């Protein structure tokens, strides 16, 4: 009977740096798509208008109607050029997002390095444990010294030494204060967090905005809107509250969010050769 090979630890397939780059590109792509949708709708409206104007001109319209038709056709041409520019920008953003995916060779190297890092932090944990045992022995010696010092003080008092005589009793006071702090427990807590071995994780649904928490070996710490993730209570407490989450934008709000900036600012999606006009529904 064949035995199934157990799967090793599942580490994050991509780094937080890579995921943050994707987030920024995705946000830019979403805005670009809003531009494209608006321009396509506006062009359709203008073509409908131009059809009516053309029909009027064919039946002997005034010069004003002819001028209006000319302006409509000019605007259609400009918007179609803008639309193509936005589509090229969108295609470039899609390609940049795709380029962030690791090749099989890169993914294998990342897993190798992650396994190396995991082994190193486990090795250091063993060293932390050895240090903790050594500290325990040193604390015992310091406690023995303190008891001996107390006896020295008692005997010196019986010999009528002055109360403020230097009996070298505080030689290791500072060291004692440091050593009595618990060091191994925080080290173990960090190790469990970094390796994703915390207990009592619960499922949480991310809100309407991207969320970033500290990166660990199993997780980049970057979560997409509405993604389902497993988090500890501490991690969940660090998420934005429902009150601070952005509500889904209406179509009008979405278009307003990508309106071209004022002249002194740079537009996120510059259209070569002509300005990007305001998005007006």
N, C-alpha and C positions, 0 to 999 in steps of 0.2 A: 504493500500500500504506500502510495506516494504521500509524503508529508508536505504540506503547504508552507512555503517560505514566509515567515512573518515579515510584515512591512516595517520598515524603519520609521523613524520620526518624520513627520510631515513638516517641512520648513516652508517659509513663505517663498513663492516662486519669483517674486520681484521685490526690489528694495523700496523703501519709502521715497527715496529720491526719484525713482522711476515712476512710482504711482502718483506723486505730486506733479510731475511733469505731465502725465496723462490727464490728471484733473484739470490743469490749466488749459491744455489743448482741447479737452472735451467741452469746457465752458466756452472757449472761443468758438468751437464748432457749433455748439447750440445757438449761439448768437448769430453766427454766419447763416445757419439754416433759417432763422427767423427773418433775416434780411432777404434771403432767397424767396421764401414763401410770400413775403410782403410784395416784393418786386413782381413776382409772377401774377399775384392777384391784381396789382395796380396796372400792369401791362394789359391784362385781360379787360379791365375796365376801360382803359384808354382805347383799346382796339374796338370795343363796342361803341365808344363815343365817336371814334374816327369813321366807323361804318355809317353812322347816322349823319355825320357831317358830310361825308362823301356823297351820300344819297341826296342830301340837300343841294350840294354844289352842282351835281349832275342835272338838277332841275332848275338851274339858273339862280343860285344863291347870291347874296350880296357879297361885296368885297370883305366885309367883316367876318362872314362865315368862312370864306376862303382862307383868311388869315388865321382864324381859329383852327381850321383843319391843319394848316401848315405847322402851327405850334404843337398841336396834338401829335402829329407825325414825328416832329423833332423830339418831343419828349419820349415817345415810344422808342425811338432809336437810341436815345441816351440811356433810358432805363434798361433796354436790352443789353447794351454794353456793360452797364453796371451789374446786371444779372450774371453775365458771363464772368465778370471779374470775381464776383462772390462765389460762383461755382468753382472757379479755379482755386480760390482761397480755401473753400471747403474741401476740395479734393486733396490739396496739400496738407491740410490738417489731418484728414483721415490717414494719409500716408505716414505722417509723423507719428500718429498714435500707433499704427501698425508696426512701425520701426522699433517701438519700445519693447515689443515681444521678443524674448530671448530665443536665439537659435538653440537647437538641441545641444550643440557643443557648449554654448554659453550657459545653458541651464545645468548641464552636467558639472561644469566647473563651479557654478554657484553652489550646488548641493555639496560638492567636495569641500569647499571652503566653509560652508555652514557646519558640516560634520566636524571639521577641524576645530572651528570655534567652539562648538558644543563640547568637544573632548577637552579643550583647554579650560573652559569654565568649570567643568566637573573636576578636572585635575586641581584647579585652584581651590575648589571646595574642600578637597582632601587636605590641602595645605592649610586652609583655614581651620579645619578640625584639629590638625596637629598644633597649630598656633594656640587654639583655645585650650588644649590640654596642657601646653607649656605654660600658658597664662595661669591656669589653675594651680599648677605646681608652684609657680612664682608667688601667687597669692597666699598659698599655704606658708611659704617661707616668710612672707611679709607679716602674716598673722603671728607666726612664731616670734619674729623679731619684736612685734608690738607687745606681746605678752612679756618677753624678756625685758623690754624697755620699761614696762609698768613695774616689774620687780626691781629694776635699777632705781627708779624714782622712789619706790617705797623704802628701799634700804638707804638711799642717800638722804631721805628725810629723817630717818632714825639717826643718821650720823650728823644731823643738823646742818646739812648743806643748805645754802640759800635757795629759796623757792625758784628764783630765776636763773639758777645755774644751768649752763649748757650741758645737757646729758646726751646730746645728739639723737634725740628721740624723733625728730621730724625729717630725718634724712630722706625718707622715701614717701613722704606724704603725697606729693604731686603724682608720683608714679602709681601709688595705691588708688588715688581718685580716678585715674585713667583706666587702670586694669579692672576695676570693679564694674565698669560699664559692660553690658552684654554685647558682645561682638558677633558671636556665632549665629544667633537667631536672625539678625538682620542680613547676614551673608546668605543664609539658607532661604530667607524670604526673597532676596534678590535673585538667587539661582532659580527658584521655582517660577518666578515671574519671567525671567529671561528665556527659560526653556518652555514656557507655556504650561507648566505643571501645577498651576494653582487649582485648588479644589472649589467646588460649588459655583461653577460658571452657569450662567443663565442666558437664554436667548433674548436678544434685544433687536428691535427694528430701528434702524437709523432714520432720522427725520427727513426733511426736505433739502438739507444741505450736506455737502461733503463734511466728514468728520475726520480729524487727525489726532491720534494719541501716540505715545511713545512706541517706537519700533522694537520688536523682539524677534527672536529667531523664527517662531512660527507665524508671525504676522507683521506685515508692513506697517500696520497701524493706520492705514488710510482706508476709509469706508465710504462707499458710494451712497447717494440718497436712496432710502427705502431698502437698503441691503439688510439681510438678517445675519446677525453675528452673535457669537458666544462671548460673553464678557463676565468678569468678576464684578462684585458689588462696587468695588473701588473704581474700576474702569467705567462702569455704568454711571457712577456719580459724577464723573468728569465730562460726560456728554452734555451738549447744550440742552437746556430744558425745553419742553414743548412750547413754552411761552416765547422763547428766543428763536425758535426755528422759523425760518422764512416760510410763509404760506405759498402754495402754488400760485403762479402768476396767471392772471387772465390774459387772453390774447392781446388786449389793449396794453396791459402792463408789460407784457413781453416785448411788444414793439417799442414801447416808450423806453425800455431799458437799453435798447441798442440804438437810440437816436444819436446822430452824429454830435460830437461835442462842440463846444464853442470854438471860434476861430483860433484862440490862443492855445488850444489843446490839440493833441494828436489823436486822430481817429484810429481805432483798432483795426479797421478794415479799409485802408486807403484805396481808392479807385483811381487808377492811373489816368490822367488826362482830363478829369473833370471832377467837381465836388460831389460828395455823397449828399443827396437831398434828404430833407427831413422826412421821417416816416409819419404820415398823417392818415388816419383811417377815414 
